Amino acid sequence: MPPVYLETFTPGPTLDWQPVNDVVMGGRSSSSFTVPETGTGSFTGEVSLENNGGFASLRAPLPEPLDKTMRGLRIRVKGDGQTYDFRIRCAGRYSRVAYRATFTTLTQNWEEHWFTWSDFQPTFRGRSLSDVPPPTPELLRELGFIIANKQTGPFALSIDYIRAE
């Protein structure tokens, strides 16, 4: 099956991207999401550990599930040398579980990252889980990015595309 582009940001975002930061639990981190004229998604902000904070995230619901023959997800990003999680959520029994695949960016270089379904590790509120099955493409319902793990200060992640293969 040919790749399916889930997001290309050209001519604008296909998905409804929303920042969600630690302010939901009293923190002080901030972030924004824009699509500049370059036609890429720009996730920027500042992570603060003040008031028990420590994360900034971006997420978007998928309007429909993927074909079950898809083997994983590929992203093309340009970062700032920091480490991010690419996160997905699925429908069904484990809908509250966030599956994460961690990647470290090179400073101001475009790079691709390929993640099979088994590369995504199940978590709940940042804690690793065991005895949870890997995600499956037909249950995929949400995509996202997060910067956390006590990385404080400004961040910038550009996203060129997200596709299923």
PyRosetta script that sets phi, psi and omega in degrees:
from pyrosetta import init, pose_from_sequence

init()
pose = pose_from_sequence("MPPVYLETFTPGPTLDWQPVNDVVMGGRSSSSFTVPETGTGSFTGEVSLENNGGFASLRAPLPEPLDKTMRGLRIRVKGDGQTYDFRIRCAGRYSRVAYRATFTTLTQNWEEHWFTWSDFQPTFRGRSLSDVPPPTPELLRELGFIIANKQTGPFALSIDYIRAE")
pose.set_psi(1, 137.0)
pose.set_omega(1, 179.9)
pose.set_phi(2, -69.1)
pose.set_psi(2, 158.3)
pose.set_omega(2, 177.7)
pose.set_phi(3, -59.0)
pose.set_psi(3, 149.4)
pose.set_omega(3, 177.0)
pose.set_phi(4, -117.6)
pose.set_psi(4, 117.1)
pose.set_omega(4, 178.7)
pose.set_phi(5, -78.9)
pose.set_psi(5, 119.5)
pose.set_omega(5, 179.0)
pose.set_phi(6, -87.7)
pose.set_psi(6, -28.0)
pose.set_omega(6, 178.0)
pose.set_phi(7, -157.1)
pose.set_psi(7, 130.7)
pose.set_omega(7, 175.8)
pose.set_phi(8, -128.2)
pose.set_psi(8, -11.6)
pose.set_omega(8, 178.6)
pose.set_phi(9, 64.0)
pose.set_psi(9, 13.3)
pose.set_omega(9, -179.7)
pose.set_phi(10, -125.0)
pose.set_psi(10, 120.2)
pose.set_omega(10, 6.5)
pose.set_phi(11, -82.1)
pose.set_psi(11, -10.1)
pose.set_omega(11, 176.2)
pose.set_phi(12, -158.0)
pose.set_psi(12, -179.6)
pose.set_omega(12, -179.3)
pose.set_phi(13, -65.7)
pose.set_psi(13, 139.7)
pose.set_omega(13, 175.6)
pose.set_phi(14, -84.3)
pose.set_psi(14, -36.1)
pose.set_omega(14, -177.2)
pose.set_phi(15, -100.3)
pose.set_psi(15, 162.6)
pose.set_omega(15, -179.2)
pose.set_phi(16, -91.4)
pose.set_psi(16, 85.7)
pose.set_omega(16, -176.8)
pose.set_phi(17, -78.4)
pose.set_psi(17, 132.0)
pose.set_omega(17, -179.6)
pose.set_phi(18, -134.3)
pose.set_psi(18, 127.9)
pose.set_omega(18, 172.1)
pose.set_phi(19, -70.8)
pose.set_psi(19, 140.0)
pose.set_omega(19, 173.5)
pose.set_phi(20, -135.1)
pose.set_psi(20, 116.6)
pose.set_omega(20, -174.6)
pose.set_phi(21, -116.7)
pose.set_psi(21, 175.1)
pose.set_omega(21, -177.4)
pose.set_phi(22, -65.3)
pose.set_psi(22, -5.0)
pose.set_omega(22, 176.8)
pose.set_phi(23, -62.0)
pose.set_psi(23, -21.4)
pose.set_omega(23, 177.4)
pose.set_phi(24, -63.4)
pose.set_psi(24, -16.9)
pose.set_omega(24, 177.6)
pose.set_phi(25, -126.2)
pose.set_psi(25, 21.5)
pose.set_omega(25, 175.0)
pose.set_phi(26, 100.0)
pose.set_psi(26, -3.7)
pose.set_omega(26, -178.4)
pose.set_phi(27, -71.8)
pose.set_psi(27, -179.3)
pose.set_omega(27, -175.1)
pose.set_phi(28, -124.0)
pose.set_psi(28, 11.3)
pose.set_omega(28, 179.4)
pose.set_phi(29, -71.9)
pose.set_psi(29, 155.5)
pose.set_omega(29, 179.6)
pose.set_phi(30, -138.7)
pose.set_psi(30, 152.4)
pose.set_omega(30, 175.5)
pose.set_phi(31, -157.2)
pose.set_psi(31, 163.5)
pose.set_omega(31, 174.9)
pose.set_phi(32, -144.0)
pose.set_psi(32, 163.1)
pose.set_omega(32, 177.7)
pose.set_phi(33, -132.7)
pose.set_psi(33, 127.3)
pose.set_omega(33, 177.9)
pose.set_phi(34, -136.1)
pose.set_psi(34, 163.2)
pose.set_omega(34, 173.2)
pose.set_phi(35, -123.6)
pose.set_psi(35, 92.1)
pose.set_omega(35, -180.0)
pose.set_phi(36, -67.1)
pose.set_psi(36, 175.7)
pose.set_omega(36, -179.0)
pose.set_phi(37, -59.7)
pose.set_psi(37, -16.9)
pose.set_omega(37, 178.9)
pose.set_phi(38, -67.5)
pose.set_psi(38, -14.8)
pose.set_omega(38, 179.2)
pose.set_phi(39, 78.1)
pose.set_psi(39, 26.1)
pose.set_omega(39, 175.2)
pose.set_phi(40, -122.6)
pose.set_psi(40, 156.2)
pose.set_omega(40, 174.9)
pose.set_phi(41, -80.5)
pose.set_psi(41, 138.8)
pose.set_omega(41, -178.9)
pose.set_phi(42, -122.9)
pose.set_psi(42, 109.7)
pose.set_omega(42, 179.5)
pose.set_phi(43, -105.3)
pose.set_psi(43, 109.8)
pose.set_omega(43, -175.0)
pose.set_phi(44, -134.4)
pose.set_psi(44, 161.4)
pose.set_omega(44, 176.6)
pose.set_phi(45, 163.3)
pose.set_psi(45, -156.3)
pose.set_omega(45, 179.6)
pose.set_phi(46, -143.9)
pose.set_psi(46, 131.2)
pose.set_omega(46, 178.7)
pose.set_phi(47, -98.0)
pose.set_psi(47, 132.5)
pose.set_omega(47, 179.9)
pose.set_phi(48, -125.8)
pose.set_psi(48, 144.1)
pose.set_omega(48, 174.5)
pose.set_phi(49, -93.6)
pose.set_psi(49, -0.4)
pose.set_omega(49, 179.6)
pose.set_phi(50, -57.6)
pose.set_psi(50, 143.4)
pose.set_omega(50, 174.1)
pose.set_phi(51, 56.9)
pose.set_psi(51, 38.4)
pose.set_omega(51, 179.6)
pose.set_phi(52, 64.7)
pose.set_psi(52, 28.4)
pose.set_omega(52, 177.5)
pose.set_phi(53, -84.3)
pose.set_psi(53, -163.5)
pose.set_omega(53, 176.1)
pose.set_phi(54, 143.9)
pose.set_psi(54, 14.6)
pose.set_omega(54, 176.0)
pose.set_phi(55, -151.6)
pose.set_psi(55, 153.5)
pose.set_omega(55, 170.6)
pose.set_phi(56, -135.5)
pose.set_psi(56, 136.1)
pose.set_omega(56, -177.5)
pose.set_phi(57, -138.9)
pose.set_psi(57, 165.5)
pose.set_omega(57, -179.9)
pose.set_phi(58, -138.6)
pose.set_psi(58, 133.1)
pose.set_omega(58, -179.4)
pose.set_phi(59, -146.7)
pose.set_psi(59, 156.9)
pose.set_omega(59, 179.7)
pose.set_phi(60, -148.8)
pose.set_psi(60, 135.6)
pose.set_omega(60, 176.2)
pose.set_phi(61, -76.0)
pose.set_psi(61, 147.6)
pose.set_omega(61, 173.2)
pose.set_phi(62, -91.3)
pose.set_psi(62, 133.1)
pose.set_omega(62, -177.7)
pose.set_phi(63, -70.5)
pose.set_psi(63, -24.4)
pose.set_omega(63, 179.4)
pose.set_phi(64, -150.8)
pose.set_psi(64, 154.0)
pose.set_omega(64, -180.0)
pose.set_phi(65, -70.1)
pose.set_psi(65, 166.7)
pose.set_omega(65, 178.1)
pose.set_phi(66, -91.7)
pose.set_psi(66, 162.3)
pose.set_omega(66, 174.0)
pose.set_phi(67, -65.6)
pose.set_psi(67, 140.0)
pose.set_omega(67, -176.0)
pose.set_phi(68, -66.5)
pose.set_psi(68, -10.7)
pose.set_omega(68, 179.2)
pose.set_phi(69, -83.6)
pose.set_psi(69, -8.2)
pose.set_omega(69, 179.3)
pose.set_phi(70, -66.2)
pose.set_psi(70, 135.7)
pose.set_omega(70, -175.0)
pose.set_phi(71, -92.9)
pose.set_psi(71, -17.6)
pose.set_omega(71, -178.5)
pose.set_phi(72, 170.0)
pose.set_psi(72, -165.5)
pose.set_omega(72, -176.7)
pose.set_phi(73, -126.4)
pose.set_psi(73, 143.1)
pose.set_omega(73, 177.6)
pose.set_phi(74, -121.4)
pose.set_psi(74, 134.0)
pose.set_omega(74, 175.7)
pose.set_phi(75, -122.0)
pose.set_psi(75, 149.6)
pose.set_omega(75, 172.5)
pose.set_phi(76, -121.6)
pose.set_psi(76, 118.0)
pose.set_omega(76, -173.7)
pose.set_phi(77, -134.7)
pose.set_psi(77, 159.5)
pose.set_omega(77, 171.0)
pose.set_phi(78, -129.9)
pose.set_psi(78, 124.6)
pose.set_omega(78, -173.1)
pose.set_phi(79, -122.2)
pose.set_psi(79, -158.8)
pose.set_omega(79, -172.6)
pose.set_phi(80, -125.6)
pose.set_psi(80, 17.9)
pose.set_omega(80, -179.2)
pose.set_phi(81, 88.2)
pose.set_psi(81, 0.1)
pose.set_omega(81, -179.0)
pose.set_phi(82, -95.5)
pose.set_psi(82, 171.2)
pose.set_omega(82, -178.6)
pose.set_phi(83, -101.2)
pose.set_psi(83, 135.3)
pose.set_omega(83, -179.4)
pose.set_phi(84, -128.7)
pose.set_psi(84, 161.9)
pose.set_omega(84, 169.4)
pose.set_phi(85, -110.6)
pose.set_psi(85, 134.0)
pose.set_omega(85, 167.6)
pose.set_phi(86, -93.0)
pose.set_psi(86, 123.7)
pose.set_omega(86, -173.0)
pose.set_phi(87, -119.9)
pose.set_psi(87, 147.6)
pose.set_omega(87, 174.3)
pose.set_phi(88, -135.2)
pose.set_psi(88, 156.2)
pose.set_omega(88, 173.3)
pose.set_phi(89, -131.1)
pose.set_psi(89, 151.7)
pose.set_omega(89, -178.7)
pose.set_phi(90, -121.0)
pose.set_psi(90, 161.4)
pose.set_omega(90, 175.3)
pose.set_phi(91, -83.2)
pose.set_psi(91, 168.3)
pose.set_omega(91, 174.4)
pose.set_phi(92, 97.7)
pose.set_psi(92, -155.9)
pose.set_omega(92, -173.2)
pose.set_phi(93, -56.2)
pose.set_psi(93, -33.9)
pose.set_omega(93, -176.1)
pose.set_phi(94, -105.7)
pose.set_psi(94, 33.2)
pose.set_omega(94, -175.7)
pose.set_phi(95, -64.6)
pose.set_psi(95, -21.1)
pose.set_omega(95, 178.8)
pose.set_phi(96, -88.5)
pose.set_psi(96, -6.5)
pose.set_omega(96, 179.0)
pose.set_phi(97, -82.2)
pose.set_psi(97, 133.5)
pose.set_omega(97, 171.6)
pose.set_phi(98, -101.7)
pose.set_psi(98, 127.7)
pose.set_omega(98, 176.3)
pose.set_phi(99, -97.7)
pose.set_psi(99, 129.7)
pose.set_omega(99, -176.3)
pose.set_phi(100, -122.9)
pose.set_psi(100, 144.8)
pose.set_omega(100, 171.2)
pose.set_phi(101, -127.3)
pose.set_psi(101, 119.7)
pose.set_omega(101, -174.1)
pose.set_phi(102, -89.5)
pose.set_psi(102, 140.6)
pose.set_omega(102, 175.0)
pose.set_phi(103, -143.9)
pose.set_psi(103, 147.1)
pose.set_omega(103, 176.2)
pose.set_phi(104, -108.2)
pose.set_psi(104, 134.0)
pose.set_omega(104, -177.1)
pose.set_phi(105, -91.6)
pose.set_psi(105, 154.5)
pose.set_omega(105, 169.5)
pose.set_phi(106, -89.8)
pose.set_psi(106, 149.7)
pose.set_omega(106, -177.8)
pose.set_phi(107, -70.4)
pose.set_psi(107, 115.6)
pose.set_omega(107, 174.1)
pose.set_phi(108, 57.6)
pose.set_psi(108, 32.1)
pose.set_omega(108, 174.3)
pose.set_phi(109, -122.1)
pose.set_psi(109, 134.8)
pose.set_omega(109, 173.9)
pose.set_phi(110, -71.0)
pose.set_psi(110, 138.6)
pose.set_omega(110, 178.5)
pose.set_phi(111, -150.1)
pose.set_psi(111, 150.8)
pose.set_omega(111, 176.0)
pose.set_phi(112, -102.7)
pose.set_psi(112, 144.9)
pose.set_omega(112, 174.2)
pose.set_phi(113, -129.8)
pose.set_psi(113, 131.0)
pose.set_omega(113, -179.5)
pose.set_phi(114, -110.4)
pose.set_psi(114, 130.6)
pose.set_omega(114, -179.8)
pose.set_phi(115, -129.3)
pose.set_psi(115, 120.2)
pose.set_omega(115, 170.7)
pose.set_phi(116, -79.0)
pose.set_psi(116, 166.3)
pose.set_omega(116, -178.9)
pose.set_phi(117, -59.8)
pose.set_psi(117, -34.5)
pose.set_omega(117, -179.4)
pose.set_phi(118, -74.0)
pose.set_psi(118, -12.3)
pose.set_omega(118, 175.5)
pose.set_phi(119, -74.1)
pose.set_psi(119, -19.7)
pose.set_omega(119, -178.0)
pose.set_phi(120, -84.3)
pose.set_psi(120, 121.9)
pose.set_omega(120, -178.2)
pose.set_phi(121, -98.1)
pose.set_psi(121, 132.7)
pose.set_omega(121, -178.4)
pose.set_phi(122, -72.5)
pose.set_psi(122, 136.1)
pose.set_omega(122, 177.7)
pose.set_phi(123, -139.7)
pose.set_psi(123, 160.4)
pose.set_omega(123, 171.4)
pose.set_phi(124, -138.7)
pose.set_psi(124, 116.0)
pose.set_omega(124, -177.3)
pose.set_phi(125, 51.0)
pose.set_psi(125, 43.1)
pose.set_omega(125, 176.0)
pose.set_phi(126, 85.4)
pose.set_psi(126, -6.4)
pose.set_omega(126, -179.8)
pose.set_phi(127, -99.1)
pose.set_psi(127, 134.3)
pose.set_omega(127, 178.7)
pose.set_phi(128, -67.4)
pose.set_psi(128, 143.2)
pose.set_omega(128, 178.8)
pose.set_phi(129, -114.8)
pose.set_psi(129, 153.6)
pose.set_omega(129, 172.9)
pose.set_phi(130, -120.2)
pose.set_psi(130, 168.8)
pose.set_omega(130, 178.9)
pose.set_phi(131, 59.9)
pose.set_psi(131, 31.6)
pose.set_omega(131, 174.7)
pose.set_phi(132, -118.5)
pose.set_psi(132, 129.2)
pose.set_omega(132, -177.9)
pose.set_phi(133, -67.5)
pose.set_psi(133, 156.7)
pose.set_omega(133, 176.9)
pose.set_phi(134, -65.3)
pose.set_psi(134, 158.4)
pose.set_omega(134, 178.6)
pose.set_phi(135, -68.0)
pose.set_psi(135, 159.7)
pose.set_omega(135, 176.6)
pose.set_phi(136, -128.9)
pose.set_psi(136, 147.0)
pose.set_omega(136, -173.9)
pose.set_phi(137, -62.0)
pose.set_psi(137, -34.6)
pose.set_omega(137, -177.7)
pose.set_phi(138, -72.0)
pose.set_psi(138, -13.1)
pose.set_omega(138, 177.2)
pose.set_phi(139, -103.6)
pose.set_psi(139, -4.2)
pose.set_omega(139, -177.0)
pose.set_phi(140, -60.9)
pose.set_psi(140, 129.4)
pose.set_omega(140, -177.6)
pose.set_phi(141, -131.2)
pose.set_psi(141, -13.8)
pose.set_omega(141, -176.9)
pose.set_phi(142, -151.7)
pose.set_psi(142, 144.2)
pose.set_omega(142, 175.0)
pose.set_phi(143, -118.7)
pose.set_psi(143, 153.5)
pose.set_omega(143, 176.9)
pose.set_phi(144, -172.0)
pose.set_psi(144, 172.0)
pose.set_omega(144, 176.8)
pose.set_phi(145, -133.7)
pose.set_psi(145, 147.9)
pose.set_omega(145, 177.6)
pose.set_phi(146, -145.0)
pose.set_psi(146, 144.2)
pose.set_omega(146, 169.3)
pose.set_phi(147, -118.0)
pose.set_psi(147, 128.0)
pose.set_omega(147, -175.6)
pose.set_phi(148, -154.2)
pose.set_psi(148, -142.7)
pose.set_omega(148, 175.7)
pose.set_phi(149, 56.1)
pose.set_psi(149, 43.1)
pose.set_omega(149, 174.2)
pose.set_phi(150, 63.3)
pose.set_psi(150, 24.4)
pose.set_omega(150, 173.5)
pose.set_phi(151, -87.9)
pose.set_psi(151, 107.1)
pose.set_omega(151, -176.7)
pose.set_phi(152, -103.6)
pose.set_psi(152, 159.3)
pose.set_omega(152, 177.6)
pose.set_phi(153, 103.7)
pose.set_psi(153, -172.7)
pose.set_omega(153, -176.9)
pose.set_phi(154, -70.0)
pose.set_psi(154, 153.2)
pose.set_omega(154, 176.1)
pose.set_phi(155, -143.8)
pose.set_psi(155, 158.6)
pose.set_omega(155, 177.4)
pose.set_phi(156, -153.6)
pose.set_psi(156, 122.3)
pose.set_omega(156, 178.1)
pose.set_phi(157, -129.7)
pose.set_psi(157, 120.9)
pose.set_omega(157, 173.9)
pose.set_phi(158, -98.7)
pose.set_psi(158, 140.1)
pose.set_omega(158, -177.4)
pose.set_phi(159, -121.9)
pose.set_psi(159, 119.3)
pose.set_omega(159, -179.9)
pose.set_phi(160, -86.7)
pose.set_psi(160, -48.3)
pose.set_omega(160, 177.4)
pose.set_phi(161, -159.0)
pose.set_psi(161, 162.7)
pose.set_omega(161, 171.3)
pose.set_phi(162, -132.5)
pose.set_psi(162, 125.9)
pose.set_omega(162, 179.5)
pose.set_phi(163, -139.8)
pose.set_psi(163, 152.1)
pose.set_omega(163, 175.3)
pose.set_phi(164, -98.5)
pose.set_psi(164, 142.2)
pose.set_omega(164, -180.0)
pose.set_phi(165, -133.2)
pose.dump_pdb("model.pdb")
